[in-house]
Amino acid sequence: MDNLKTGADTLFLLLGATMVFAMHAGFAFLELGTVRRKNQVNALVKILVDFSVSTLAYFFIGYTIAYGVQFFARADLLAAHNGYALVRFFFLLTFAAAIPAIVSGGIAERSKFNPQLFATFVIVGFIYPFFEGIAWNDRFGLQDGLTRMFGAPFHDFAGSVVVHAFGGWVALPAVLLLGARHGRYHRDGRVVAHPPSSIPFLALGAWVLAVGWFGFNVMSAQTLDKISGLVAVNSLMAMVGGTLAAWAAGRNDPGFTYNGPLAGLVAVCAGSDVMHPLGALVTGAIAGVLFVTMFTCVQNRWRIDDVLGVWPLHGLCGAWGGLAAGIFGLPALGGVGGVSFASQLVGTLGGIVVATLGGTLVYGVLRVTVGLRIDLEEEYNGADLSIHRISATPEQESAR
């Protein structure tokens, strides 16, 4: 933060923060279009309130853990370089807040509202910044150790592992501890489908996310002099690869087709600055097939009721992206270099371990103390029943 930052750098990063902030509308509409109609209001309210809780947790605790910056102790940062430090906090906050937004999609339609807000505060305030600081700020010297052993540090330019895989693997224990929605699976082996309530809203969410992702990836340069058109084109190619692969593997299913570009974009984040565009295309295509295959397996064979498929989409495709950076980033495959597959493997596994243990701890404690699931009446009538009551007329309330 001591290097000179210009007003143009501040504006550049502010535009990136705004684009990624807008992606949270994409998360909301993606969930809104996927859940059943009775739970749509809950999906909209949950994402906004989660973001607000994330902001407080990251401002007061998380940002300091990850980067050692405390705005109360460093008042000189408030206006220095056109307020660049504050905008950098805003930009990185939008990444941190993506973790509970990812989790929200997995636990939709049967999770209690207030315990999830508590989980958001702990995850964004403590658990996520711990790994973020290791990967992006060389906390505890682990990156230096990987460089000494394998010739390069763990490389994750825009968060395939740090954000997406982390969020997906935090969500997995939450989904398992919650259990399936009532009536989803029957003892006789039948699986009851809950089709998306609104394909147009699902598609809108995917479009908003895809557009915002160019801010997510390109603006991860964080200063104007480091901007790279390679990142933009690689993001485009991965998005296209993921779309076409998911469309083909999913047999033209619209839900798979619109999650395909997201799978490709998740996977390319880590290596978008070091891959050849053809490598990005392959990375995205593999992610698209991985999502369709594993979503189907998780839902139908393993009977894990991950509503939006956030573990396959973010957890597995994000992990693949971490490894792909160490494959397609190599000069032998047209990449820029400066990466090591061994470091990518260690860093990816490290992120998975921290996220899974953290998610298990937080949601495990909540389950045995205040509980995670809404009651059966609320689940049958809609998880957002309490929210509806806020604006219900006396006649509507008596009709309930």
C-alpha positions as a Markdown table, in Angstrom:
| # | Residue | x | y | z |
|---|---|---|---|---|
| 1 | Met | 0.0 | 0.0 | 0.0 |
| 2 | Asp | 3.0 | 2.3 | 0.2 |
| 3 | Asn | 3.5 | 2.4 | -3.6 |
| 4 | Leu | 2.1 | 5.4 | -5.4 |
| 5 | Lys | -1.5 | 4.9 | -6.6 |
| 6 | Thr | -3.2 | 7.3 | -9.0 |
| 7 | Gly | -6.7 | 8.5 | -9.2 |
| 8 | Ala | -7.1 | 6.4 | -12.3 |
| 9 | Asp | -6.1 | 3.3 | -10.3 |
| 10 | Thr | -8.7 | 4.1 | -7.7 |
| 11 | Leu | -11.4 | 4.6 | -10.4 |
| 12 | Phe | -10.3 | 1.4 | -12.1 |
| 13 | Leu | -10.7 | -0.7 | -8.9 |
| 14 | Leu | -13.9 | 1.1 | -8.0 |
| 15 | Leu | -15.4 | 0.0 | -11.3 |
| 16 | Gly | -14.3 | -3.5 | -10.6 |
| 17 | Ala | -15.8 | -3.5 | -7.1 |
| 18 | Thr | -19.1 | -2.2 | -8.6 |
| 19 | Met | -19.2 | -4.9 | -11.2 |
| 20 | Val | -18.5 | -7.7 | -8.6 |
| 21 | Phe | -21.1 | -6.1 | -6.3 |
| 22 | Ala | -23.6 | -6.3 | -9.1 |
| 23 | Met | -22.8 | -10.0 | -9.3 |
| 24 | His | -24.6 | -10.5 | -6.0 |
| 25 | Ala | -27.8 | -9.6 | -7.9 |
| 26 | Gly | -26.9 | -12.5 | -10.2 |
| 27 | Phe | -26.5 | -14.8 | -7.2 |
| 28 | Ala | -29.9 | -13.7 | -6.0 |
| 29 | Phe | -31.7 | -14.2 | -9.3 |
| 30 | Leu | -30.0 | -17.5 | -10.0 |
| 31 | Glu | -31.3 | -18.7 | -6.6 |
| 32 | Leu | -34.7 | -17.1 | -7.2 |
| 33 | Gly | -35.2 | -18.8 | -10.5 |
| 34 | Thr | -34.0 | -22.2 | -9.1 |
| 35 | Val | -36.0 | -22.5 | -5.9 |
| 36 | Arg | -39.7 | -23.2 | -5.7 |
| 37 | Arg | -42.0 | -20.2 | -6.0 |
| 38 | Lys | -42.9 | -20.2 | -2.3 |
| 39 | Asn | -39.3 | -19.5 | -1.4 |
| 40 | Gln | -38.5 | -16.8 | -3.9 |
| 41 | Val | -38.8 | -13.9 | -1.4 |
| 42 | Asn | -36.5 | -15.6 | 1.0 |
| 43 | Ala | -33.8 | -15.9 | -1.7 |
| 44 | Leu | -33.9 | -12.2 | -2.5 |
| 45 | Val | -33.8 | -11.0 | 1.1 |
| 46 | Lys | -31.1 | -13.5 | 2.2 |
| 47 | Ile | -28.5 | -12.4 | -0.4 |
| 48 | Leu | -28.8 | -8.7 | 0.5 |
| 49 | Val | -28.8 | -9.2 | 4.2 |
| 50 | Asp | -25.9 | -11.7 | 4.0 |
| 51 | Phe | -23.9 | -9.0 | 2.0 |
| 52 | Ser | -24.5 | -6.4 | 4.7 |
| 53 | Val | -23.4 | -8.8 | 7.5 |
| 54 | Ser | -20.3 | -9.7 | 5.4 |
| 55 | Thr | -19.4 | -6.0 | 5.1 |
| 56 | Leu | -19.3 | -5.5 | 8.9 |
| 57 | Ala | -17.5 | -8.8 | 9.5 |
| 58 | Tyr | -14.8 | -8.0 | 6.9 |
| 59 | Phe | -14.4 | -4.3 | 7.7 |
| 60 | Phe | -14.0 | -4.9 | 11.5 |
| 61 | Ile | -12.2 | -8.2 | 11.5 |
| 62 | Gly | -11.6 | -10.1 | 8.2 |
| 63 | Tyr | -9.6 | -7.5 | 6.3 |
| 64 | Thr | -7.2 | -7.1 | 9.2 |
| 65 | Ile | -6.6 | -10.8 | 9.5 |
| 66 | Ala | -5.9 | -11.2 | 5.7 |
| 67 | Tyr | -3.9 | -8.0 | 5.1 |
| 68 | Gly | -2.9 | -6.5 | 8.5 |
| 69 | Val | -4.7 | -3.3 | 7.6 |
| 70 | Gln | -6.8 | -1.7 | 10.3 |
| 71 | Phe | -8.5 | 1.6 | 9.2 |
| 72 | Phe | -8.9 | 2.8 | 12.8 |
| 73 | Ala | -5.2 | 2.5 | 13.5 |
| 74 | Arg | -4.2 | 3.8 | 10.0 |
| 75 | Ala | -6.2 | 7.0 | 9.6 |
| 76 | Asp | -3.7 | 8.1 | 7.0 |
| 77 | Leu | -5.1 | 5.5 | 4.6 |
| 78 | Leu | -8.5 | 7.1 | 4.5 |
| 79 | Ala | -7.7 | 9.8 | 1.9 |
| 80 | Ala | -4.2 | 8.7 | 0.7 |
| 81 | His | -3.9 | 8.1 | -3.0 |
| 82 | Asn | -7.6 | 9.2 | -3.6 |
| 83 | Gly | -8.8 | 6.7 | -1.0 |
| 84 | Tyr | -7.3 | 3.7 | -2.9 |
| 85 | Ala | -7.0 | 1.6 | 0.3 |
| 86 | Leu | -10.6 | 2.0 | 1.0 |
| 87 | Val | -11.6 | 1.1 | -2.5 |
| 88 | Arg | -9.3 | -2.0 | -2.4 |
| 89 | Phe | -11.2 | -3.0 | 0.8 |
| 90 | Phe | -14.5 | -2.6 | -1.1 |
| 91 | Phe | -13.2 | -4.7 | -4.0 |
| 92 | Leu | -11.9 | -7.5 | -1.9 |
| 93 | Leu | -15.1 | -7.4 | 0.3 |
| 94 | Thr | -17.2 | -8.3 | -2.8 |
| 95 | Phe | -15.1 | -11.4 | -3.1 |
| 96 | Ala | -15.4 | -12.3 | 0.5 |
| 97 | Ala | -19.2 | -11.8 | 0.5 |
| 98 | Ala | -19.4 | -14.3 | -2.4 |
| 99 | Ile | -18.7 | -17.1 | 0.1 |
| 100 | Pro | -22.1 | -16.9 | 1.9 |
| 101 | Ala | -23.8 | -16.1 | -1.4 |
| 102 | Ile | -22.5 | -19.5 | -2.7 |
| 103 | Val | -23.5 | -21.3 | 0.5 |
| 104 | Ser | -27.0 | -19.8 | 0.3 |
| 105 | Gly | -27.7 | -21.6 | -2.9 |
| 106 | Gly | -26.8 | -25.0 | -1.4 |
| 107 | Ile | -28.8 | -24.7 | 1.7 |
| 108 | Ala | -31.9 | -23.0 | 0.2 |
| 109 | Glu | -35.5 | -23.8 | 1.1 |
| 110 | Arg | -34.9 | -25.4 | 4.5 |
| 111 | Ser | -32.3 | -23.3 | 6.5 |
| 112 | Lys | -33.1 | -21.0 | 9.3 |
| 113 | Phe | -32.4 | -17.3 | 8.5 |
| 114 | Asn | -30.7 | -16.0 | 11.7 |
| 115 | Pro | -28.3 | -18.9 | 12.2 |
| 116 | Gln | -27.1 | -18.4 | 8.6 |
| 117 | Leu | -26.4 | -14.8 | 9.3 |
| 118 | Phe | -24.3 | -15.8 | 12.3 |
| 119 | Ala | -22.4 | -18.4 | 10.1 |
| 120 | Thr | -21.8 | -15.6 | 7.5 |
| 121 | Phe | -20.2 | -13.4 | 10.2 |
| 122 | Val | -17.9 | -16.1 | 11.4 |
| 123 | Ile | -16.9 | -17.4 | 8.0 |
| 124 | Val | -16.3 | -13.9 | 6.4 |
| 125 | Gly | -14.8 | -12.5 | 9.6 |
| 126 | Phe | -12.4 | -15.3 | 10.5 |
| 127 | Ile | -12.2 | -18.5 | 8.4 |
| 128 | Tyr | -12.1 | -17.1 | 4.8 |
| 129 | Pro | -9.6 | -14.3 | 5.6 |
| 130 | Phe | -7.3 | -16.9 | 7.2 |
| 131 | Phe | -6.8 | -18.7 | 3.9 |
| 132 | Glu | -7.1 | -15.5 | 1.8 |
| 133 | Gly | -4.1 | -14.1 | 3.7 |
| 134 | Ile | -2.1 | -17.2 | 3.1 |
| 135 | Ala | -2.8 | -17.2 | -0.7 |
| 136 | Trp | -2.9 | -13.5 | -1.5 |
| 137 | Asn | -0.7 | -11.9 | 1.2 |
| 138 | Asp | 1.9 | -14.6 | 2.0 |
| 139 | Arg | 0.8 | -14.8 | 5.6 |
| 140 | Phe | 2.7 | -17.4 | 7.7 |
| 141 | Gly | 5.3 | -17.7 | 4.9 |
| 142 | Leu | 3.6 | -20.7 | 3.3 |
| 143 | Gln | 3.9 | -19.2 | -0.2 |
| 144 | Asp | 7.6 | -18.7 | 0.3 |
| 145 | Gly | 7.9 | -22.3 | 1.3 |
| 146 | Leu | 6.2 | -23.5 | -1.9 |
| 147 | Thr | 8.5 | -21.3 | -3.9 |
| 148 | Arg | 11.5 | -22.9 | -2.3 |
| 149 | Met | 10.3 | -26.4 | -2.8 |
| 150 | Phe | 8.6 | -26.3 | -6.2 |
| 151 | Gly | 10.0 | -23.1 | -7.9 |
| 152 | Ala | 6.8 | -21.1 | -7.8 |
| 153 | Pro | 4.1 | -20.1 | -5.3 |
| 154 | Phe | 0.5 | -21.1 | -5.4 |
| 155 | His | -1.1 | -19.0 | -8.1 |
| 156 | Asp | -4.7 | -18.0 | -8.0 |
| 157 | Phe | -5.1 | -14.7 | -9.9 |
| 158 | Ala | -8.8 | -14.1 | -9.3 |
| 159 | Gly | -10.0 | -16.8 | -6.9 |
| 160 | Ser | -10.9 | -20.2 | -8.5 |
| 161 | Val | -9.7 | -21.7 | -5.2 |
| 162 | Val | -9.6 | -18.7 | -2.8 |
| 163 | Val | -13.2 | -17.7 | -3.5 |
| 164 | His | -15.1 | -20.3 | -5.4 |
| 165 | Ala | -13.7 | -23.7 | -4.3 |
| 166 | Phe | -13.6 | -22.3 | -0.7 |
| 167 | Gly | -17.3 | -21.3 | -0.9 |
| 168 | Gly | -18.3 | -24.7 | -2.4 |
| 169 | Trp | -16.4 | -26.7 | 0.2 |
| 170 | Val | -17.8 | -24.6 | 3.1 |
| 171 | Ala | -21.2 | -25.3 | 1.7 |
| 172 | Leu | -20.8 | -29.1 | 1.5 |
| 173 | Pro | -20.9 | -29.8 | 5.2 |
| 174 | Ala | -23.7 | -27.3 | 5.7 |
| 175 | Val | -25.8 | -29.1 | 3.1 |
| 176 | Leu | -25.0 | -32.5 | 4.6 |
| 177 | Leu | -25.8 | -31.4 | 8.2 |
| 178 | Leu | -29.1 | -29.8 | 7.1 |
| 179 | Gly | -30.2 | -32.9 | 5.2 |
| 180 | Ala | -32.5 | -33.1 | 2.2 |
| 181 | Arg | -35.7 | -31.1 | 1.8 |
| 182 | His | -38.8 | -33.0 | 2.9 |
| 183 | Gly | -40.2 | -35.2 | 0.1 |
| 184 | Arg | -37.1 | -34.9 | -2.1 |
| 185 | Tyr | -36.1 | -38.6 | -1.7 |
| 186 | His | -38.3 | -41.6 | -0.9 |
| 187 | Arg | -37.4 | -44.8 | 0.9 |
| 188 | Asp | -38.5 | -46.8 | -2.2 |
| 189 | Gly | -35.7 | -45.2 | -4.2 |
| 190 | Arg | -37.8 | -42.5 | -6.0 |
| 191 | Val | -36.3 | -39.1 | -6.5 |
| 192 | Val | -38.8 | -36.2 | -6.6 |
| 193 | Ala | -37.7 | -33.5 | -9.0 |
| 194 | His | -38.1 | -29.9 | -8.0 |
| 195 | Pro | -37.7 | -28.1 | -11.3 |
| 196 | Pro | -36.7 | -24.4 | -11.5 |
| 197 | Ser | -39.5 | -22.1 | -10.7 |
| 198 | Ser | -38.5 | -19.6 | -13.4 |
| 199 | Ile | -36.1 | -20.3 | -16.2 |
| 200 | Pro | -36.1 | -16.5 | -17.2 |
| 201 | Phe | -35.0 | -15.5 | -13.7 |
| 202 | Leu | -32.4 | -18.3 | -13.6 |
| 203 | Ala | -31.1 | -17.1 | -17.0 |
| 204 | Leu | -31.1 | -13.5 | -15.9 |
| 205 | Gly | -29.0 | -14.4 | -12.9 |
| 206 | Ala | -26.5 | -16.3 | -15.1 |
| 207 | Trp | -26.2 | -13.3 | -17.5 |
| 208 | Val | -25.6 | -10.8 | -14.6 |
| 209 | Leu | -22.9 | -13.1 | -13.1 |
| 210 | Ala | -21.2 | -13.7 | -16.5 |
| 211 | Val | -21.1 | -9.9 | -17.3 |
| 212 | Gly | -19.8 | -9.0 | -13.8 |
| 213 | Trp | -17.2 | -11.8 | -14.0 |
| 214 | Phe | -15.1 | -9.6 | -16.4 |
| 215 | Gly | -14.8 | -7.2 | -13.5 |
| 216 | Phe | -14.1 | -10.1 | -11.1 |
| 217 | Asn | -11.2 | -11.3 | -13.3 |
| 218 | Val | -9.8 | -8.4 | -15.2 |
| 219 | Met | -9.9 | -5.9 | -12.3 |
| 220 | Ser | -8.1 | -8.4 | -10.1 |
| 221 | Ala | -5.0 | -6.7 | -11.5 |
| 222 | Gln | -5.9 | -4.0 | -8.9 |
| 223 | Thr | -4.0 | -1.2 | -10.7 |
| 224 | Leu | -4.4 | 0.1 | -14.2 |
| 225 | Asp | -0.8 | -0.6 | -15.3 |
| 226 | Lys | -1.3 | -4.3 | -14.7 |
| 227 | Ile | -4.5 | -4.7 | -16.7 |
| 228 | Ser | -4.3 | -7.5 | -19.2 |
| 229 | Gly | -6.4 | -8.2 | -22.3 |
| 230 | Leu | -5.2 | -11.8 | -21.9 |
| 231 | Val | -7.4 | -12.1 | -18.8 |
| 232 | Ala | -10.4 | -10.8 | -20.6 |
| 233 | Val | -10.1 | -13.1 | -23.6 |
| 234 | Asn | -9.3 | -16.1 | -21.5 |
| 235 | Ser | -12.5 | -15.4 | -19.4 |
| 236 | Leu | -14.5 | -15.2 | -22.7 |
| 237 | Met | -13.0 | -18.4 | -24.0 |
| 238 | Ala | -13.6 | -20.3 | -20.8 |
| 239 | Met | -17.2 | -19.0 | -20.6 |
| 240 | Val | -17.8 | -20.2 | -24.2 |
| 241 | Gly | -16.2 | -23.6 | -23.5 |
| 242 | Gly | -18.3 | -24.1 | -20.4 |
| 243 | Thr | -21.5 | -23.1 | -22.1 |
| 244 | Leu | -21.1 | -25.4 | -25.1 |
| 245 | Ala | -19.9 | -28.4 | -23.1 |
| 246 | Ala | -22.7 | -28.1 | -20.5 |
| 247 | Trp | -25.2 | -27.7 | -23.3 |
| 248 | Ala | -24.0 | -30.8 | -25.0 |
| 249 | Ala | -23.5 | -32.9 | -21.8 |
| 250 | Gly | -26.8 | -31.7 | -20.4 |
| 251 | Arg | -28.7 | -32.5 | -23.6 |
| 252 | Asn | -29.9 | -29.0 | -24.1 |
| 253 | Asp | -31.3 | -28.7 | -20.6 |
| 254 | Pro | -31.7 | -24.9 | -19.9 |
| 255 | Gly | -30.6 | -25.2 | -16.3 |
| 256 | Phe | -27.4 | -26.9 | -17.3 |
| 257 | Thr | -26.8 | -24.6 | -20.2 |
| 258 | Tyr | -27.1 | -21.5 | -18.1 |
| 259 | Asn | -24.8 | -22.9 | -15.4 |
| 260 | Gly | -22.2 | -23.9 | -18.0 |
| 261 | Pro | -20.7 | -20.4 | -18.5 |
| 262 | Leu | -20.5 | -20.1 | -14.7 |
| 263 | Ala | -18.6 | -23.4 | -14.5 |
| 264 | Gly | -16.1 | -22.2 | -17.1 |
| 265 | Leu | -15.6 | -18.8 | -15.5 |
| 266 | Val | -15.1 | -20.4 | -12.0 |
| 267 | Ala | -12.4 | -22.6 | -13.4 |
| 268 | Val | -10.5 | -20.0 | -15.4 |
| 269 | Cys | -10.2 | -17.4 | -12.5 |
| 270 | Ala | -6.9 | -18.9 | -11.2 |
| 271 | Gly | -5.0 | -19.1 | -14.4 |
| 272 | Ser | -6.7 | -16.4 | -16.5 |
| 273 | Asp | -3.5 | -14.3 | -16.6 |
| 274 | Val | -1.1 | -17.2 | -17.5 |
| 275 | Met | -3.1 | -19.5 | -19.9 |
| 276 | His | -3.2 | -19.4 | -23.7 |
| 277 | Pro | -6.8 | -18.8 | -24.9 |
| 278 | Leu | -7.0 | -22.3 | -26.2 |
| 279 | Gly | -6.0 | -23.6 | -22.8 |
| 280 | Ala | -8.8 | -21.4 | -21.3 |
| 281 | Leu | -11.2 | -22.9 | -23.8 |
| 282 | Val | -10.3 | -26.4 | -22.7 |
| 283 | Thr | -10.4 | -25.5 | -19.0 |
| 284 | Gly | -13.9 | -24.1 | -19.4 |
| 285 | Ala | -15.1 | -27.1 | -21.4 |
| 286 | Ile | -13.9 | -29.6 | -18.9 |
| 287 | Ala | -15.5 | -27.6 | -16.1 |
| 288 | Gly | -18.9 | -27.6 | -18.0 |
| 289 | Val | -18.8 | -31.4 | -18.3 |
| 290 | Leu | -17.6 | -31.7 | -14.7 |
| 291 | Phe | -20.5 | -29.7 | -13.4 |
| 292 | Val | -23.2 | -31.6 | -15.4 |
| 293 | Thr | -21.8 | -35.0 | -14.5 |
| 294 | Met | -21.3 | -34.3 | -10.8 |
| 295 | Phe | -24.5 | -32.4 | -10.3 |
| 296 | Thr | -26.4 | -35.4 | -11.6 |
| 297 | Cys | -24.4 | -37.8 | -9.5 |
| 298 | Val | -24.7 | -35.7 | -6.3 |
| 299 | Gln | -28.5 | -35.2 | -6.7 |
| 300 | Asn | -29.6 | -38.7 | -8.0 |
| 301 | Arg | -27.0 | -41.2 | -6.9 |
| 302 | Trp | -25.5 | -39.8 | -3.7 |
| 303 | Arg | -28.8 | -38.1 | -2.7 |
| 304 | Ile | -27.2 | -34.9 | -1.5 |
| 305 | Asp | -29.8 | -32.2 | -1.8 |
| 306 | Asp | -27.5 | -29.3 | -2.9 |
| 307 | Val | -30.3 | -27.1 | -4.4 |
| 308 | Leu | -28.2 | -25.0 | -6.8 |
| 309 | Gly | -25.4 | -27.5 | -7.2 |
| 310 | Val | -22.9 | -25.2 | -5.5 |
| 311 | Trp | -20.5 | -27.9 | -4.5 |
| 312 | Pro | -20.1 | -29.2 | -8.1 |
| 313 | Leu | -20.2 | -25.7 | -9.6 |
| 314 | His | -17.9 | -23.8 | -7.2 |
| 315 | Gly | -16.3 | -26.5 | -5.1 |
| 316 | Leu | -15.2 | -29.0 | -7.8 |
| 317 | Cys | -14.9 | -26.6 | -10.8 |
| 318 | Gly | -13.0 | -24.2 | -8.6 |
| 319 | Ala | -10.6 | -26.9 | -7.5 |
| 320 | Trp | -10.2 | -28.0 | -11.1 |
| 321 | Gly | -9.4 | -24.3 | -12.0 |
| 322 | Gly | -6.6 | -24.3 | -9.4 |
| 323 | Leu | -5.0 | -27.4 | -10.9 |
| 324 | Ala | -5.7 | -26.2 | -14.5 |
| 325 | Ala | -3.6 | -23.1 | -13.8 |
| 326 | Gly | -0.6 | -25.4 | -13.1 |
| 327 | Ile | -1.3 | -27.3 | -16.4 |
| 328 | Phe | -2.3 | -24.8 | -19.0 |
| 329 | Gly | -0.1 | -22.1 | -17.5 |
| 330 | Leu | 3.0 | -24.0 | -18.4 |
| 331 | Pro | 5.0 | -22.7 | -21.4 |
| 332 | Ala | 4.9 | -26.3 | -22.9 |
| 333 | Leu | 1.2 | -25.9 | -23.3 |
| 334 | Gly | 1.3 | -22.3 | -24.6 |
| 335 | Gly | 1.1 | -20.6 | -21.2 |
| 336 | Val | 3.1 | -17.7 | -19.8 |
| 337 | Gly | 4.8 | -19.8 | -17.1 |
| 338 | Gly | 5.7 | -18.9 | -13.6 |
| 339 | Val | 3.5 | -21.7 | -12.2 |
| 340 | Ser | 4.1 | -25.1 | -10.7 |
| 341 | Phe | 1.6 | -28.0 | -10.8 |
| 342 | Ala | 2.9 | -29.2 | -7.4 |
| 343 | Ser | 2.3 | -25.8 | -5.8 |
| 344 | Gln | -1.2 | -25.7 | -7.4 |
| 345 | Leu | -2.0 | -29.1 | -6.0 |
| 346 | Val | -0.8 | -28.2 | -2.5 |
| 347 | Gly | -2.6 | -24.8 | -2.5 |
| 348 | Thr | -5.8 | -26.3 | -3.8 |
| 349 | Leu | -5.9 | -29.1 | -1.3 |
| 350 | Gly | -5.0 | -26.6 | 1.5 |
| 351 | Gly | -8.0 | -24.4 | 0.6 |
| 352 | Ile | -10.3 | -27.5 | 0.5 |
| 353 | Val | -9.1 | -28.6 | 4.0 |
| 354 | Val | -9.5 | -25.2 | 5.6 |
| 355 | Ala | -12.9 | -24.6 | 4.0 |
| 356 | Thr | -14.3 | -28.1 | 4.9 |
| 357 | Leu | -13.1 | -28.0 | 8.4 |
| 358 | Gly | -14.3 | -24.4 | 8.9 |
| 359 | Gly | -17.7 | -25.2 | 7.4 |
| 360 | Thr | -18.1 | -28.3 | 9.5 |
| 361 | Leu | -17.2 | -26.5 | 12.7 |
| 362 | Val | -19.5 | -23.5 | 12.2 |
| 363 | Tyr | -22.5 | -25.4 | 11.0 |
| 364 | Gly | -21.9 | -28.3 | 13.3 |
| 365 | Val | -22.0 | -26.0 | 16.4 |
| 366 | Leu | -25.1 | -24.2 | 15.1 |
| 367 | Arg | -26.8 | -27.5 | 14.5 |
| 368 | Val | -26.3 | -28.7 | 18.1 |
| 369 | Thr | -27.1 | -25.3 | 19.7 |
| 370 | Val | -29.8 | -23.4 | 17.9 |
| 371 | Gly | -30.5 | -25.7 | 15.0 |
| 372 | Leu | -30.2 | -25.2 | 11.3 |
| 373 | Arg | -33.5 | -26.3 | 9.8 |
| 374 | Ile | -36.8 | -24.4 | 9.7 |
| 375 | Asp | -39.8 | -26.3 | 11.1 |
| 376 | Leu | -41.9 | -28.6 | 9.0 |
| 377 | Glu | -44.8 | -26.1 | 8.6 |
| 378 | Glu | -42.6 | -23.4 | 7.3 |
| 379 | Glu | -40.9 | -25.7 | 4.9 |
| 380 | Tyr | -44.2 | -26.9 | 3.4 |
| 381 | Asn | -45.7 | -23.3 | 3.3 |
| 382 | Gly | -42.5 | -21.6 | 2.3 |
| 383 | Ala | -39.2 | -20.8 | 4.0 |
| 384 | Asp | -40.0 | -17.1 | 3.7 |
| 385 | Leu | -43.3 | -17.3 | 5.7 |
| 386 | Ser | -41.9 | -15.0 | 8.4 |
| 387 | Ile | -40.9 | -12.4 | 5.8 |
| 388 | His | -44.3 | -12.4 | 4.2 |
| 389 | Arg | -45.9 | -11.7 | 7.5 |
| 390 | Ile | -44.1 | -8.3 | 7.7 |
| 391 | Ser | -46.2 | -6.9 | 4.9 |
| 392 | Ala | -49.3 | -9.0 | 5.2 |
| 393 | Thr | -52.7 | -7.3 | 5.8 |
| 394 | Pro | -54.8 | -8.5 | 8.8 |
| 395 | Glu | -57.1 | -10.3 | 6.4 |
| 396 | Gln | -54.1 | -12.1 | 4.8 |
| 397 | Glu | -52.6 | -12.9 | 8.1 |
| 398 | Ser | -55.9 | -14.4 | 9.4 |
| 399 | Ala | -56.1 | -16.5 | 6.2 |
| 400 | Arg | -52.8 | -18.2 | 7.1 |
